[in-house]
Amino acid sequence: MEKLLRCSDLGTECDFEACGDTAEEVLKTLLDHARAIHGLKDIPEKDLGRLIETTQQAFCVPKGGYNPGRG
């Protein structure tokens, strides 16, 4: 099962979702997004730990949704 973090987990009203195989992978993707889109500079270590703890297990699908009729 994949891992999921949402940009809203950082306290934003953004609907961006980072999905990947490990908590570290999704955290990196989320932080890259937060830096590029929201201008986030640094995040304290305690907040990084909290984010990793909020990582959820999920079945991630492309933003277009799941279409079982197409490979």
Secondary structure, 3 states (H helix, E strand, C coil): CEEEEEHHHHCCCCCCEEEECCHHHHHHHHHHHHHHHHCCCCCCHHHHHHHHHHCEEECCCCCCCCCCCCC
